[in-house]
């Protein structure tokens, strides 16, 4: 697939599937804005991919952070062609052992974060 000159945002881009998707999009010609909380991992991807990958520190649970990240994309690229809403996390174990704070973090990331983006 040729994505030359496409502008993409990948959330959760610092590791795992998000990093792999970001790499694939960049190798297909897109400029990828990688959003994640882990700035060191984002910088490592930028060091590897160069200008095709733009690291953007963003916690998708926080509305102001998401607004700021997408403003960066709009200010720098002027458009958005692809959104990969990948950020997510899991809290594993018996549900009756899960405290409400852990539940809230999971729901805020996996549901609210998708909505905000």
C-alpha positions, 0 to 999 in steps of 0.5 A, spaced: 500 500 500 502 506 498 501 511 503 506 517 500 504 523 503 499 521 508 498 523 515 497 518 520 496 518 528 497 512 532 495 512 539 499 507 544 505 508 539 511 507 544 511 499 544 507 493 542 502 493 536 502 500 536 509 501 535 509 496 529 503 499 526 507 506 526 513 502 523 509 499 517 505 506 516 512 510 516 515 504 511 509 505 506 510 513 506 506 516 511 508 521 516 506 518 523 504 522 529 505 517 534 502 518 541 503 515 548 505 517 555 512 513 554 516 519 551 523 515 551 520 509 547 517 514 542 524 518 541 527 511 540 522 510 534 523 517 532 531 516 532 530 509 528 525 512 523 527 519 522 522 525 520 517 519 518 515 519 525 513 525 530 513 523 537 507 526 541 507 525 548 500 524 550 495 521 555 489 519 551 485 519 558 486 526 559 482 531 554 486 537 554 492 532 552 488 529 546 486 536 544 493 538 544 496 532 541 491 533 535 492 541 535 500 539 534 498 534 528 493 540 525 498 545 526 504 541 523 501 537 517 494 541 516 490 534 516 489 527 518 488 522 513 489 515 518 487 514 525 489 508 529 486 508 535 490 503 538 492 505 546 489 500 551 491 496 557 488 490 561 487 489 568 488 481 569 485 477 575 479 476 578 474 481 577 473 481 585 480 483 586 480 489 581 479 495 585 475 501 582 482 505 581 484 500 576 478 499 573 477 507 572 484 507 569 482 501 564 476 504 562 479 511 561 484 508 557 480 503 553 473 507 552 474 514 554 481 515 550 478 512 544 472 517 544 476 523 545 481 521 539 
